[in-house]
Amino acid sequence: MPDPNPPDAAGRRVRLSIGAAVVLGLVVLSLAVGLGILRGQSAPREVVARATSSAEEVSAGELYVHVLGAVSKPGLYVLRSQARLVDAVAAAGGTTEDADLTAVNLARPLSDGEQIVVPAVGDQVAPDAPAAPGGDGRIDLNTADQAALESLPRIGPALAERIIAWREENGRFRSVDDLLAVPGIGEKLLDGLRDGVRV
């Protein structure tokens, strides 16, 4: 009489059980990430583009961000002043299935007036423009990539990396003097940079 439970059938059942457990784990992880994004959201408001008077200003404690790319509802949103990139993504309805979250830092603090682009997998992420839009030749500390920063006098690869790391951790530079908060930059070095940089 043949064995009703041959070894390969038992092995198949074990593999199916493991596969089902892995799928269940992935579903639970996806739900947890989704709930985390929703929890990080702080009653954002979507803003419809409209003409505003010069007297109209952003309310204290709020910032405007423009979210584009692989998100469900691209648009302009008003968030609390201490918001991070995860809050902006949540305000825009979360990411689409093809979003490349390895290309963005969800924990990064936001600055008023910034544009956030969430790329899709396979998108070529363009480096930020290093020079000021006015063409004055000065390097914009808030958009310069490492190569642009290294073109400044006495700024090598290590200092350029520290400037970018400070910007990612603290948000935009509000003035050129904020460079003093970057490890390795003192008053003397800052004086040599003033004419070549802007915010």
C-alpha positions in Angstrom: 0.0 0.0 0.0 1.5 3.4 -1.1 2.3 6.0 1.6 -0.6 8.5 1.7 1.9 11.3 2.8 5.0 10.9 0.7 7.9 13.1 1.8 7.6 15.5 -1.1 3.9 16.2 -0.3 4.8 17.0 3.3 7.6 19.3 2.1 5.2 21.1 -0.2 2.8 21.7 2.7 5.6 23.1 4.8 6.7 25.4 1.9 3.1 26.6 1.4 2.8 27.3 5.1 6.1 29.3 5.1 5.0 31.2 2.0 1.6 32.1 3.6 3.4 33.3 6.7 5.7 35.5 4.7 2.8 37.0 2.7 0.9 37.7 5.9 4.0 39.3 7.4 4.3 41.6 4.3 0.6 42.6 4.5 1.0 43.5 8.2 4.2 45.5 7.5 2.5 47.4 4.7 -0.5 48.2 7.0 1.9 49.4 9.7 3.8 51.7 7.4 0.5 53.1 6.0 -0.8 53.8 9.5 2.5 55.4 10.5 2.2 57.8 7.5 -1.4 58.6 8.3 -0.5 59.2 12.0 2.3 61.5 11.0 -0.2 63.7 9.1 -1.4 66.8 11.0 -4.6 67.9 9.4 -3.0 69.2 6.2 -4.9 71.5 3.9 -4.7 71.3 0.2 -4.4 74.8 -1.3 -6.1 75.7 -4.6 -3.8 78.1 -6.6 -5.2 81.6 -6.4 -4.1 85.2 -6.6 -3.1 86.5 -3.2 -2.4 90.0 -2.0 1.1 90.9 -0.9 -0.2 91.4 2.6 -1.3 87.8 2.9 1.3 85.7 4.8 1.6 82.2 6.0 0.1 81.9 9.4 2.5 81.4 12.3 3.3 77.8 12.8 2.4 76.8 9.2 4.4 76.1 6.0 3.5 75.6 2.4 4.9 72.7 0.4 4.4 71.6 -3.2 4.3 67.8 -3.5 4.9 66.2 -6.9 5.8 62.9 -8.4 4.8 59.4 -7.4 2.1 60.4 -4.9 -1.7 59.9 -5.0 -2.7 63.6 -5.0 0.1 65.9 -6.1 -0.6 69.5 -5.0 0.2 72.4 -2.7 -0.4 71.7 1.0 -0.2 73.6 4.3 1.4 71.7 7.1 2.5 72.5 10.7 5.9 74.3 11.0 7.6 71.2 12.5 6.4 68.9 9.8 8.7 66.4 8.1 8.8 64.9 4.6 6.6 61.9 5.7 3.9 64.4 6.7 3.9 66.0 3.2 3.7 62.6 1.5 0.8 61.6 3.8 -1.0 64.9 3.0 -0.7 64.0 -0.7 -2.5 60.7 -0.1 0.6 58.6 0.2 2.8 57.2 -2.5 1.9 55.3 -5.6 3.0 51.6 -6.0 5.9 52.6 -8.2 7.4 55.2 -5.8 11.1 54.9 -5.0 11.3 55.7 -1.3 15.0 54.9 -1.2 15.5 58.2 -3.1 13.9 60.4 -0.4 14.5 60.9 3.3 11.1 60.7 4.9 12.5 61.9 8.3 13.8 65.2 6.8 12.4 68.4 8.3 10.6 70.7 5.8 11.0 74.3 5.0 8.3 76.8 3.9 8.0 77.1 0.1 9.9 74.0 -0.8 9.0 71.6 -3.6 9.1 67.9 -2.9 9.4 65.4 -5.8 8.9 61.7 -5.0 10.5 59.8 -7.9 9.2 56.5 -9.3 11.5 53.5 -9.5 13.8 53.9 -12.4 13.4 57.7 -12.6 16.6 59.7 -13.2 16.9 61.9 -10.1 18.3 65.2 -11.4 20.7 67.0 -9.1 19.6 70.4 -7.8 20.8 73.4 -9.7 23.9 74.8 -7.9 23.7 78.4 -9.1 21.2 81.1 -8.2 18.4 81.6 -10.7 19.4 85.2 -11.2 22.7 84.0 -12.8 24.9 86.0 -10.4 27.2 83.0 -10.2 26.9 82.5 -6.4 26.2 79.0 -5.1 22.8 78.5 -3.4 23.5 76.7 -0.2 20.0 75.2 -0.2 20.2 73.6 -3.6 23.9 73.0 -4.4 25.1 69.4 -4.9 28.5 68.2 -3.6 30.4 69.1 -6.8 29.1 72.7 -6.7 30.0 73.1 -3.0 33.5 71.7 -3.7 34.0 74.5 -6.2 34.0 77.0 -3.3 37.4 78.1 -1.9 38.7 75.8 0.9 35.7 73.5 0.7 36.8 69.9 0.1 34.8 66.7 -0.1 34.5 66.3 3.7 33.2 69.8 4.3 30.8 69.6 1.3 29.4 66.4 2.7 28.9 68.1 6.2 27.1 71.1 4.6 24.7 68.7 2.8 24.2 66.6 5.9 23.4 69.7 8.0 20.9 70.8 5.3 19.2 67.3 5.3 19.0 67.2 9.1 18.0 70.8 9.8 16.2 72.0 6.7 17.0 75.0 4.6 19.8 77.5 5.5 18.1 80.7 6.5 21.2 82.8 6.2 24.8 82.4 5.1 25.7 82.7 8.8 24.1 79.3 9.4 27.2 77.8 8.0 28.8 78.4 11.4 26.7 75.5 12.7 28.4 73.1 10.3 31.3 71.3 12.0 34.6 72.6 10.6 33.4 76.0 9.5 34.6 79.0 11.5 34.4 82.7 11.2 37.6 82.9 9.1 36.4 80.3 6.6 32.9 81.9 6.5 34.4 85.3 5.6 36.1 83.7 2.6 32.8 82.2 1.4 30.4 85.1 1.8 30.9 86.5 -1.7 30.4 83.2 -3.4 27.3 81.8 -1.6 23.6 82.7 -1.1 20.5 81.3 0.4 
